[in-house]
Amino acid sequence: MADYLVRAMAFDGQVRAYAVQSTDTVEEARRRQDTWATTSAALGRTLTISAMMGAMLKGDDKITLKVEGDGPAGAIIADANSKGEVRGYIKNPHVDFDLNDQGKLDVARAVGTSGTLSVVKDLGMKDHFTGQVPLISGEISEDFTYYFANSEQVPSAVGAGVLVDTDYSILASGGFIVQMMPGADEETTSQIEKRLSDMPAISSLVRDGKTPEEILYTVLGEENVQILDSMPVQFKCHCSRERVEVAISSLGDDEIQRMIDEDQGAEAKCHFCNEDYQFDVEQLKELQSNAAE
């Protein structure tokens, strides 16, 4: 089943909810970044949440998430748009540990428990919306739950999970975001909290074949959920050779000449997809000539 996301309302408009299956998306990121098990989980959780936060946007709006902890994995960057396109990378992909006390991948140890979580929304206006909160656990889902409550003042429950196979490939990945709308009553909140405390791990639900719709039924109760729409989700990078050519041309004649004289060429690699762009001397001279026109 290809990755996709659903948007829903629940409890007669008291709750807004999103759920996503992101297995293929996270596997593509793992393959491109060559992440190990623990960093696959950290990056995968961030990508999964970014897909759902992207679905909260409209038109050409974009969102960038940055998790900067004090752990050895380094910063995690992910961005998404309203079309279900996501991409991301982790600074140090080759970090792995034994399972933690709960028998799960030790994401908090890789990410770190001290640092910041930042969200930047490009809404097509002059100024971007930026929100930042301290990390509270390094487990990613709890940190985004804290972000929504404190930066956007929206009481939320965020869940994201990744199961990694013995060959490091992604066995299952998915997530949900449940948000209480203004005026939601305490009975609804208590019911959701009870369901959340009783539900299995989100990655286990995906592994067992549960769809995004069924994930929301598990969290909220099928009788309470109204599915609004769905859309495909995929890893998609927006880099291209043409964009790199524009960037090189913008460096100016002197810098391009230095590349020719000292390096006999140029190389650019995209952080997100690891695509490698090579330029030989003749290609640099052509860019130099075009820039001079």
C-alpha positions in Angstrom: 0.0 0.0 0.0 1.4 3.4 -1.1 1.9 6.0 1.6 -1.0 8.4 2.2 -2.5 10.7 4.8 -6.0 11.4 5.9 -7.6 14.5 7.5 -10.6 14.1 9.8 -12.9 15.8 12.3 -14.2 14.0 15.3 -16.7 14.3 18.2 -18.9 16.7 16.3 -16.2 19.2 15.4 -14.5 19.2 18.8 -11.4 17.4 17.5 -9.2 17.8 14.4 -7.1 14.8 13.4 -4.5 13.6 11.0 -3.0 10.1 10.4 -0.4 8.9 7.9 1.3 5.8 6.7 4.9 6.8 5.8 6.8 3.5 5.4 7.9 4.0 1.8 8.7 7.7 2.5 10.9 6.9 5.4 12.5 4.0 3.6 13.5 6.3 0.7 15.0 8.8 3.2 16.9 5.9 4.9 18.2 4.7 1.6 19.4 8.1 0.5 20.9 9.0 3.9 22.2 5.5 4.8 20.9 5.9 8.3 21.4 3.2 10.9 18.5 1.8 13.0 18.3 4.5 15.7 18.9 7.4 13.4 16.3 5.9 11.0 13.8 6.0 13.8 14.7 9.6 14.7 14.6 10.9 11.1 11.5 8.8 10.3 9.5 10.2 13.2 10.4 13.7 12.2 9.5 13.1 8.5 6.2 11.5 9.6 5.2 14.5 11.7 6.4 16.9 9.0 4.0 15.3 6.5 1.1 15.8 8.8 2.1 19.4 9.6 2.4 20.1 5.9 -1.2 18.9 5.5 -2.2 21.7 7.8 -1.0 24.2 5.2 -2.7 25.6 2.1 -1.6 26.3 -1.5 2.2 26.8 -1.9 2.9 27.2 1.8 5.8 25.3 3.2 7.1 24.2 6.7 10.5 23.4 8.0 11.1 21.5 11.2 14.5 21.5 13.0 15.3 19.3 16.0 18.6 20.3 17.5 19.6 18.2 20.5 22.8 17.6 22.3 23.0 13.9 21.2 25.5 12.4 18.8 23.1 12.2 15.9 23.2 16.0 15.5 20.5 18.2 14.0 17.5 16.8 12.1 16.0 18.9 9.4 12.7 18.2 7.6 10.5 20.2 5.4 7.1 19.6 3.8 4.4 21.3 1.7 0.6 21.0 1.5 0.9 18.5 -1.3 2.2 15.6 0.7 5.9 16.1 -0.4 8.5 15.8 2.4 12.2 15.5 2.6 14.7 15.5 5.4 18.2 14.6 6.7 20.0 13.9 9.9 23.5 15.3 10.4 25.2 12.1 11.6 23.3 9.2 10.1 25.7 6.5 11.5 24.6 6.5 15.1 23.2 3.4 16.7 22.7 2.0 20.2 21.3 -1.0 22.0 17.6 -1.0 22.7 16.5 1.1 25.7 14.9 -0.2 28.9 11.6 -0.5 27.2 13.0 -2.6 24.4 12.8 0.2 21.9 15.3 2.0 19.7 17.0 4.6 22.0 16.0 7.7 20.0 16.4 10.0 23.0 20.0 9.0 23.4 20.8 9.7 19.8 18.9 13.0 19.6 19.7 14.2 23.1 17.4 15.5 25.8 18.6 19.1 25.9 18.2 21.4 22.9 15.5 23.1 20.8 12.7 22.2 18.4 12.0 24.9 15.8 9.2 25.3 13.3 9.3 27.8 10.5 6.2 28.3 8.3 6.6 30.0 5.0 3.1 31.2 4.3 4.0 33.3 1.2 4.2 36.5 3.2 7.2 38.8 3.9 7.8 37.5 7.3 7.8 33.8 8.2 6.1 32.4 11.3 8.7 30.8 13.6 8.1 28.9 16.8 10.7 27.4 19.1 10.5 25.3 22.3 13.0 23.4 24.3 13.3 19.7 23.9 11.6 17.8 26.7 12.5 14.2 25.9 14.3 13.8 22.6 11.7 11.1 21.7 10.3 13.5 19.0 6.6 12.8 19.4 6.5 14.1 23.0 8.5 17.1 21.9 6.0 18.0 19.2 3.1 17.5 21.6 4.9 20.1 23.8 5.5 22.4 20.8 1.8 22.5 19.9 0.6 23.2 23.4 3.2 25.9 24.1 4.0 27.6 20.8 0.7 27.3 19.1 -1.5 27.0 22.2 -3.3 24.0 20.7 -3.7 21.0 23.1 -2.6 18.0 21.0 -1.5 14.4 21.1 1.3 13.5 18.6 2.4 10.0 17.9 5.0 8.8 15.4 6.7 5.4 15.2 9.2 3.6 13.0 10.0 -0.1 13.0 13.4 -1.1 11.5 14.0 -4.5 10.1 17.2 -6.6 10.7 18.6 -5.4 7.4 18.1 -1.8 8.5 15.2 -1.3 6.0 12.0 0.3 7.2 9.4 -2.3 8.2 6.6 0.1 9.2 6.2 3.8 9.8 3.3 6.0 10.6 1.8 8.6 12.9 -1.1 10.7 14.1 -1.9 14.2 15.3 -5.0 14.8 17.3 -5.9 18.4 18.3 -8.6 19.7 20.6 -10.6 22.6 19.1 -11.7 25.6 21.1 -14.7 24.6 23.3 -13.9 20.9 23.4 -15.4 19.4 26.5 -13.6 17.6 29.3 -15.5 14.3 28.6 -14.2 14.2 25.1 -10.7 14.9 26.3 -10.8 12.2 28.9 -12.1 9.7 26.5 -9.3 10.4 24.1 -6.7 10.2 26.8 -8.0 6.8 27.9 -7.9 5.5 24.4 -4.3 6.8 23.9 -3.2 5.1 27.1 -4.6 1.8 26.0 -3.5 1.7 22.3 -0.6 -0.3 20.9 2.5 1.4 19.5 1.7 3.3 16.3 4.4 1.4 14.3 2.9 -1.9 15.4 -0.5 -0.8 14.0 1.1 0.0 10.7 3.0 -3.2 10.6 -0.2 -5.1 11.3 -1.8 -3.5 8.2 -3.9 -0.8 9.8 -4.7 2.1 7.4 -4.5 5.7 8.4 -8.3 5.7 8.8 -8.1 2.7 11.1 -5.4 4.4 13.1 -7.8 7.3 13.8 -10.6 4.8 14.6 -8.2 3.3 17.2 -7.4 6.7 18.7 -10.8 8.2 18.6 -13.4 5.5 18.1 -14.8 4.8 14.6 -18.2 6.1 15.6 -16.8 9.5 16.4 -14.7 10.0 13.3 -15.6 11.8 10.1 -12.9 11.4 7.4 -12.6 14.6 5.3 -10.1 13.7 2.6 -6.9 11.9 1.9 -3.7 12.5 -0.2 -0.6 10.7 -1.2 2.6 11.2 0.7 6.1 10.8 -0.7 9.8 11.7 -0.2 10.5 14.4 -2.8 13.5 16.6 -3.1 13.4 19.9 -5.0 17.0 20.1 -5.9 18.1 20.0 -9.5 21.1 20.5 -11.7 19.6 23.7 -13.0 19.3 25.1 -9.5 22.9 24.3 -8.7 23.9 26.0 -12.0 22.1 29.1 -10.9 23.8 29.0 -7.5 27.3 28.6 -9.1 26.6 31.4 -11.6 25.6 33.7 -8.7 29.0 33.3 -7.1 30.5 35.6 -9.7 33.4 35.4 -12.2 36.2 35.5 -9.7 34.9 32.6 -7.6 34.1 30.4 -10.6 37.6 31.1 -12.0 39.1 30.0 -8.7 37.2 26.7 -9.0 38.6 26.3 -12.5 42.2 27.2 -11.5 42.5 25.5 -8.1 40.0 22.6 -8.2 39.7 21.9 -11.9 36.0 21.5 -11.4 33.2 21.7 -8.8 31.0 19.3 -6.9 27.8 20.0 -5.1 25.8 17.5 -3.0 22.3 18.0 -1.7 21.9 17.4 2.0 18.4 16.1 1.7 18.7 13.5 -1.1 22.5 13.1 -1.4 22.3 13.7 -5.1 25.8 14.6 -6.4 26.2 17.3 -9.1 29.6 17.4 -10.9 30.9 20.2 -13.1 34.1 19.9 -15.1 36.2 22.8 -16.3 34.4 23.3 -19.6 31.0 23.3 -17.8 32.3 25.9 -15.4 33.6 28.1 -18.2 30.1 27.9 -19.8 28.5 29.0 -16.6 31.1 31.7 -16.3 30.3 32.9 -19.8 26.5 32.8 -19.2 26.9 34.8 -16.0 28.9 37.5 -17.8 26.2 38.0 -20.4 
